[in-house]
């Protein structure tokens, strides 16, 4: 058997026994989820400033194109064609983002998105400080940060509470959610000068009733905790995401971002 024939057979076997090579798709959108950036991590969903810089630089070096929320909306609608898209998101809105993420976004020119618990803006809760209105405004005016809602004051397992009222003619959780999203949207609009278009569900939990209220409240992109990737034409009201943990390296983040 010739050396060339052996090489061809080896390539065929690699494709047969390594299905990830067949399923890799550089046109799928990976939405990465970060939370806190800390010098000394205290949570599995935190990372250090050094880790964060390494993650962002590695994504750029690997050829990824970070998107804004507006570009994400176009991508999902099928009107934006881009190779290796990625969306960098943060949940909760910790003040550490102003200190650590903003300089990285400016230096590397990477757009990022923050989903803010608006009732916590400028407050210190359980040893955690949250972004002030001034910081939110400065980050948005930098041109590198979009802001969405992570609810106003319903950062809890609202779905379990909703289920506890099953059978009631009017579930009170729906009324609370409608009021909460209206307040959250209004507060962000007062800070940013425009209404937010995106919402990330706390703990990723929602149901069709929740989704309908969010759509009626003006949120056009709904982000979940469902693990996976998003293709053009995917449901904008059920966007999948990929969590980043304190154990992730630059290499593992790149692997996570490439489906």
C-alpha positions as CSV (number, residue, x, y, z in Angstrom):
1,X,0.0,0.0,0.0
2,X,1.4,3.4,-1.0
3,X,2.2,6.1,1.5
4,X,-0.4,8.4,-0.3
5,X,-3.1,5.8,0.1
6,X,-2.3,5.3,3.7
7,X,-2.6,9.1,4.3
8,X,-6.0,9.2,2.6
9,X,-7.3,6.3,4.7
10,X,-6.1,7.9,7.9
11,X,-8.0,11.1,7.1
12,X,-11.1,9.1,6.3
13,X,-10.8,7.3,9.7
14,X,-10.3,10.6,11.5
15,X,-13.5,12.0,10.1
16,X,-15.5,8.8,10.9
17,X,-14.3,8.4,14.5
18,X,-14.1,12.1,15.3
19,X,-17.6,13.5,14.7
20,X,-16.7,16.9,16.2
21,X,-14.7,17.5,13.0
22,X,-17.9,17.1,11.0
23,X,-20.2,19.1,13.3
24,X,-17.9,22.1,13.7
25,X,-19.7,25.2,12.2
26,X,-18.0,28.5,12.2
27,X,-21.2,30.3,11.4
28,X,-22.9,29.5,14.7
29,X,-23.1,32.1,17.4
30,X,-21.6,31.4,20.9
31,X,-22.9,33.6,23.7
32,X,-20.4,33.5,26.6
33,X,-21.7,34.2,30.1
34,X,-19.4,35.9,32.7
35,X,-20.4,37.3,36.1
36,X,-17.8,38.7,38.5
37,X,-14.1,39.7,37.8
38,X,-12.1,39.4,41.1
39,X,-8.5,39.6,42.1
40,X,-9.2,36.6,44.3
41,X,-12.1,34.6,43.1
42,X,-14.8,33.7,45.6
43,X,-17.2,32.0,43.3
44,X,-17.2,29.4,40.5
45,X,-18.7,32.0,38.1
46,X,-15.9,34.5,38.8
47,X,-12.6,34.9,37.0
48,X,-9.5,37.0,37.7
49,X,-8.6,40.1,35.7
50,X,-5.6,38.2,34.2
51,X,-7.8,35.3,33.2
52,X,-10.3,37.7,31.5
53,X,-7.6,39.4,29.5
54,X,-6.2,36.0,28.4
55,X,-9.7,34.8,27.4
56,X,-10.5,37.9,25.3
57,X,-7.1,38.0,23.6
58,X,-7.3,34.3,22.8
59,X,-10.7,34.8,21.1
60,X,-9.3,37.5,18.9
61,X,-6.2,35.5,18.1
62,X,-8.4,32.6,17.1
63,X,-10.3,34.8,14.6
64,X,-13.5,35.3,16.5
65,X,-15.6,38.4,15.8
66,X,-17.3,39.8,18.9
67,X,-20.8,41.2,18.2
68,X,-23.0,44.0,19.7
69,X,-26.6,43.3,20.6
70,X,-27.8,45.0,17.4
71,X,-25.5,42.8,15.4
72,X,-26.7,39.8,17.3
73,X,-30.3,40.6,16.4
74,X,-29.3,40.9,12.8
75,X,-27.4,37.6,12.9
76,X,-30.4,35.7,14.4
77,X,-32.7,37.3,11.8
78,X,-30.3,36.0,9.0
79,X,-29.4,39.5,7.8
80,X,-25.8,39.5,9.1
81,X,-23.3,37.0,7.7
82,X,-20.2,36.6,9.9
83,X,-17.6,33.9,10.5
84,X,-16.9,32.7,14.0
85,X,-19.2,35.2,15.8
86,X,-19.2,35.5,19.6
87,X,-21.1,37.6,22.1
88,X,-19.5,38.4,25.4
89,X,-22.1,38.9,28.2
90,X,-22.1,39.5,31.9
91,X,-25.0,38.9,34.3
92,X,-25.9,40.9,37.4
93,X,-23.9,44.1,36.8
94,X,-21.0,44.0,39.3
95,X,-18.9,47.1,39.8
96,X,-15.8,45.0,38.9
97,X,-16.8,45.3,35.3
98,X,-16.1,49.1,35.3
99,X,-12.7,48.5,36.9
100,X,-11.6,45.5,34.9
101,X,-13.8,44.9,31.8
102,X,-14.0,48.4,30.5
103,X,-10.3,48.9,30.0
104,X,-10.1,45.5,28.2
105,X,-13.0,46.4,25.9
106,X,-11.3,49.7,25.0
107,X,-7.9,48.3,24.5
108,X,-8.9,45.3,22.5
109,X,-11.9,47.0,20.9
110,X,-14.3,44.2,22.0
111,X,-18.0,45.0,22.4
112,X,-19.6,43.5,25.5
113,X,-23.1,43.3,27.0
114,X,-24.1,43.6,30.6
115,X,-27.5,42.4,32.0
116,X,-28.2,44.6,35.0
117,X,-30.3,44.0,38.1
118,X,-31.5,47.6,38.1
119,X,-32.6,47.7,41.7
120,X,-29.0,47.1,42.8
121,X,-27.4,49.9,40.8
122,X,-25.0,51.8,43.1
123,X,-25.6,49.5,46.0
124,X,-23.5,47.1,48.0
125,X,-25.2,43.8,48.8
126,X,-23.7,40.8,50.5
127,X,-20.1,42.1,50.1
128,X,-20.7,42.8,46.4
129,X,-20.8,46.2,44.8
130,X,-22.9,46.9,41.8
131,X,-22.4,49.4,38.9
132,X,-23.5,53.0,39.6
133,X,-25.6,54.9,37.2
134,X,-22.6,57.1,36.3
135,X,-20.5,54.0,35.6
136,X,-23.2,52.4,33.5
137,X,-23.5,55.7,31.5
138,X,-19.7,55.9,31.0
139,X,-19.5,52.3,29.9
140,X,-22.3,52.8,27.4
141,X,-20.8,56.0,26.1
142,X,-17.5,54.3,25.5
143,X,-19.2,52.6,22.5
144,X,-18.2,49.1,23.7
145,X,-21.0,48.2,26.1
146,X,-24.6,47.4,25.6
147,X,-26.9,47.1,28.6
148,X,-30.0,44.8,29.0
149,X,-32.2,43.8,31.9
150,X,-31.7,41.1,34.4
151,X,-35.0,42.2,36.0
152,X,-35.4,45.1,38.4
153,X,-35.9,43.2,41.6
154,X,-37.0,39.7,40.7
155,X,-33.6,38.0,40.6
156,X,-35.0,34.8,42.1
157,X,-36.6,31.6,41.1
158,X,-39.8,33.2,39.9
159,X,-40.8,30.1,37.9
160,X,-41.1,28.0,41.1
161,X,-43.2,30.7,42.8
162,X,-45.3,30.8,39.6
163,X,-45.9,27.1,39.8
164,X,-46.9,27.3,43.4
165,X,-49.9,29.4,42.3
166,X,-51.0,26.9,39.6
167,X,-54.7,26.7,39.4
168,X,-55.4,30.3,40.5
169,X,-57.5,32.2,38.0
170,X,-54.9,35.1,38.0
171,X,-51.4,34.1,38.8
172,X,-49.9,37.1,40.8
173,X,-46.4,36.4,39.6
174,X,-47.4,37.5,36.1
175,X,-48.5,40.9,37.4
176,X,-45.3,41.2,39.5
177,X,-43.2,40.4,36.4
178,X,-45.0,42.8,34.2
179,X,-44.4,45.6,36.7
180,X,-40.8,44.6,37.3
181,X,-39.8,44.6,33.7
182,X,-41.5,47.9,33.1
183,X,-39.5,49.5,36.0
184,X,-36.3,47.9,34.8
185,X,-36.8,49.1,31.2
186,X,-37.6,52.6,32.4
187,X,-34.6,52.9,34.7
188,X,-32.2,51.8,32.0
189,X,-33.8,54.2,29.5
190,X,-33.4,57.0,32.0
191,X,-29.7,56.3,32.3
192,X,-28.9,55.4,28.6
193,X,-31.4,57.5,26.7
194,X,-33.0,54.5,24.9
195,X,-35.0,51.5,25.9
196,X,-33.2,48.2,26.3
197,X,-33.9,45.5,23.7
198,X,-32.5,42.5,25.6
199,X,-33.3,40.5,28.7
200,X,-31.5,37.7,30.5
201,X,-33.8,35.5,32.6
202,X,-32.5,35.1,36.2
203,X,-31.1,31.5,36.5
204,X,-32.3,31.1,32.9
205,X,-35.8,30.2,34.1
206,X,-38.9,31.2,32.1
207,X,-42.1,29.9,30.6
208,X,-44.3,30.9,27.7
209,X,-46.3,33.3,29.9
210,X,-43.1,35.0,31.1
211,X,-41.8,35.2,27.5
212,X,-45.1,36.9,26.3
213,X,-44.8,39.5,29.0
214,X,-41.2,40.3,28.1
215,X,-42.1,40.6,24.4
216,X,-45.0,42.9,25.3
217,X,-42.5,45.0,27.5
218,X,-40.4,45.6,24.4
219,X,-37.6,43.1,24.9
220,X,-36.6,41.7,21.5
221,X,-33.8,39.4,22.6
222,X,-34.3,36.9,25.5
223,X,-31.2,35.1,26.8
224,X,-31.5,31.8,28.7
225,X,-29.2,29.4,30.5
226,X,-29.9,26.6,28.0
227,X,-26.4,25.4,26.9
228,X,-25.7,25.5,23.2
229,X,-25.1,27.6,20.1
230,X,-27.3,29.8,17.9
231,X,-27.7,29.6,14.2
232,X,-29.2,32.2,11.8
233,X,-32.9,31.9,12.1
234,X,-32.9,30.7,15.7
235,X,-35.6,31.9,18.1
236,X,-34.6,35.3,19.5
237,X,-36.7,34.7,22.5
238,X,-34.8,31.6,23.6
239,X,-31.1,32.4,23.0
240,X,-28.7,29.7,24.2
241,X,-25.5,30.6,26.2
242,X,-22.2,29.0,27.3
243,X,-21.1,29.7,30.9
244,X,-17.5,30.6,31.7
245,X,-16.2,29.4,35.1
246,X,-13.2,30.2,37.3
247,X,-11.6,26.9,36.0
248,X,-11.6,28.0,32.4
249,X,-8.3,28.8,30.6
250,X,-7.8,30.7,27.4
251,X,-7.7,27.4,25.5
252,X,-10.9,26.1,27.0
253,X,-12.8,29.3,26.3
254,X,-11.8,29.2,22.7
255,X,-13.0,25.6,22.6
256,X,-16.3,26.6,24.2
257,X,-16.8,29.4,21.7
258,X,-16.3,27.1,18.6
259,X,-19.2,24.7,18.2
